[in-house]
Amino acid sequence: MSNIKIGGVGAYLPPLVVTNNKISELVPTNDEWILERTGIKERRISEGENTSDIATKASKLALERAGVKGEDLDLIIVATITPDMFIPSVACLVQSELKADNAAAFDISVACSGFVYALETAKALMKSLDYKNALIIGAETLSKVVDWTDRSTCILFGDGGGAAVLVRDEKQGIINSYLKSEGKKGDALTIGAVDFNTPFASEKNIKNKNIVMNGREVFKFATSAIVRAIDGVLEGTGISLDEIKYIVPHQANMRIIDYVARKLELDIDKFYLNLDTTGNTSSASVPIALNEMYEKNLIKEGDKLLLVAFGGGLSYGATIIEW
Ligand SMILES: CC(C)(COP(=O)(O)OP(=O)(O)OC[C@H]1O[C@@H](n2cnc3c(N)ncnc32)[C@H](O)[C@@H]1OP(=O)(O)O)[C@@H](O)C(=O)NCCC(=O)NCCS
């Protein structure tokens, strides 16, 4: 069997629910403002579980549903911008927990577009190296990098993880992808890493290690990037938007999705939305949504879904899958 499909999905959200009212105890904001500007009511925040813990829990569920054992995995890719450490990668930490001793494991950093990029990367590697099973994860503990004194960003983000197991199949389950980046706009959304502060540096380069965002710039980018990605991924496939049962967008902001729905003249119900309860979980948002849809029995075999994401980089992309 030369084709590849999603054989199982799983997700894990930390148990602590943080409501908008709770955030209004930390910064000058209120539930009404946050709900009206973003659509977010609450998010889950980790009390100490790190990205690899969350990724492992999501993965165990996805593996069980796919009927694949850890030792049968040839590949593990984790999309994350909030790894436990630089080394080992989250993928290697997950590999160890799953006893997936036969797998190649690595992380990718594509911010909120990470899961879509990971899906196509895994498909390509499975084909070129003749792998049978792959595990793709989007997992984040964004609460570690949120500036909890900045009301314009701390209201937006949440923690969580989602996973998908890719298996061989007769039909092509991952039909087409469209992946793009606009590095020249990267300043609109940043998280600093290690400072360049050595005895040899000509100039100390101290960066803010929290999320810093130009919300309006990102908003403008997101609305046009989603439309371009949807058009781009459909092009040449012979598939029309009418044949797509659900668009599963990165869950960043309700107003972004509303704008896109109006622009494409689509009913808002065509978009699967859960950002009211998760907030923006970056690379985890699309697989968490897929898991919810699976658990709610919303997707049947043969249904076509269009996954679309955008975020830091700036980056964006879309993938059409058949369930
Ligand atoms: C962040 C975002 C919700 C802000 O909404 P906005 O309508 O652009 O608001 P602005 O930043 O222009 O701020 C408007 C006012 O609200 C205030 N404000 C900002 N955050 C606030 C909050 N949480 N509560 C109350 N007031 C707030 C601002 O200080 C500003 O006040 P001022 O007019 O007195 O200066 C919006 O820009 C957005 O969603 N952008 C996309 C972000 C995103 O999705 N990023 C992730 C992509 S992966």
The ligand as a MOL file (V3000), in Angstrom:
LIG
                    3D

  0  0  0     0  0            999 V3000
M  V30 BEGIN CTAB
M  V30 COUNTS 48 50 0 0 0
M  V30 BEGIN ATOM
M  V30 1 C -4.9320 41.2180 19.8110 0
M  V30 2 C -6.2440 41.7350 19.2680 0
M  V30 3 C -7.4110 40.9420 19.8750 0
M  V30 4 C -6.3920 43.1870 19.7000 0
M  V30 5 O -7.5800 43.7240 19.1770 0
M  V30 6 P -7.5900 45.1420 18.4480 0
M  V30 7 O -8.9770 45.3980 18.0760 0
M  V30 8 O -6.5600 45.0950 17.3520 0
M  V30 9 O -7.1580 46.0790 19.6110 0
M  V30 10 P -5.9530 47.1240 19.6560 0
M  V30 11 O -4.6620 46.4060 19.8620 0
M  V30 12 O -6.0780 48.0680 18.5160 0
M  V30 13 O -6.3160 47.8740 20.9740 0
M  V30 14 C -7.5120 48.6510 21.0890 0
M  V30 15 C -7.6040 49.1570 22.5160 0
M  V30 16 O -7.9150 48.0520 23.3810 0
M  V30 17 C -6.9600 48.0100 24.4340 0
M  V30 18 N -6.7540 46.6150 24.8250 0
M  V30 19 C -5.8490 45.7340 24.3460 0
M  V30 20 N -5.9820 44.5470 24.9610 0
M  V30 21 C -7.0060 44.6970 25.8450 0
M  V30 22 C -7.6200 43.8270 26.7590 0
M  V30 23 N -7.2340 42.5510 26.9230 0
M  V30 24 N -8.6510 44.2850 27.4870 0
M  V30 25 C -9.0810 45.5520 27.3530 0
M  V30 26 N -8.5420 46.4360 26.5100 0
M  V30 27 C -7.5130 46.0010 25.7590 0
M  V30 28 C -5.7130 48.6450 23.8800 0
M  V30 29 O -4.8870 49.1240 24.9120 0
M  V30 30 C -6.2990 49.7520 23.0440 0
M  V30 31 O -6.6390 50.7930 23.8960 0
M  V30 32 P -6.3970 52.3190 23.4490 0
M  V30 33 O -7.2800 52.4980 22.2340 0
M  V30 34 O -6.8220 53.0780 24.6360 0
M  V30 35 O -4.9370 52.4320 23.1400 0
M  V30 36 C -6.2940 41.6600 17.7260 0
M  V30 37 O -5.3680 42.5550 17.1710 0
M  V30 38 C -5.9970 40.2760 17.2180 0
M  V30 39 O -6.6970 39.3460 17.5110 0
M  V30 40 N -4.9450 40.1270 16.3700 0
M  V30 41 C -4.5480 38.8410 15.8560 0
M  V30 42 C -3.7420 38.1750 16.9000 0
M  V30 43 C -3.5650 36.7100 16.6780 0
M  V30 44 O -4.4870 36.0070 16.3940 0
M  V30 45 N -2.3270 36.2750 16.8810 0
M  V30 46 C -1.9380 34.9300 16.8250 0
M  V30 47 C -1.7410 34.4790 15.4270 0
M  V30 48 S -1.1440 32.8810 15.3690 0
M  V30 END ATOM
M  V30 BEGIN BOND
M  V30 1 1 1 2
M  V30 2 1 2 3
M  V30 3 1 2 4
M  V30 4 1 2 36
M  V30 5 1 4 5
M  V30 6 1 5 6
M  V30 7 2 6 7
M  V30 8 1 6 8
M  V30 9 1 6 9
M  V30 10 1 9 10
M  V30 11 2 10 11
M  V30 12 1 10 12
M  V30 13 1 10 13
M  V30 14 1 13 14
M  V30 15 1 14 15
M  V30 16 1 15 16
M  V30 17 1 15 30
M  V30 18 1 16 17
M  V30 19 1 17 18
M  V30 20 1 17 28
M  V30 21 1 18 19
M  V30 22 1 18 27
M  V30 23 2 19 20
M  V30 24 1 20 21
M  V30 25 1 21 22
M  V30 26 2 21 27
M  V30 27 1 22 23
M  V30 28 2 22 24
M  V30 29 1 24 25
M  V30 30 2 25 26
M  V30 31 1 26 27
M  V30 32 1 28 29
M  V30 33 1 28 30
M  V30 34 1 30 31
M  V30 35 1 31 32
M  V30 36 2 32 33
M  V30 37 1 32 34
M  V30 38 1 32 35
M  V30 39 1 36 37
M  V30 40 1 36 38
M  V30 41 2 38 39
M  V30 42 1 38 40
M  V30 43 1 40 41
M  V30 44 1 41 42
M  V30 45 1 42 43
M  V30 46 2 43 44
M  V30 47 1 43 45
M  V30 48 1 45 46
M  V30 49 1 46 47
M  V30 50 1 47 48
M  V30 END BOND
M  V30 END CTAB
M  END
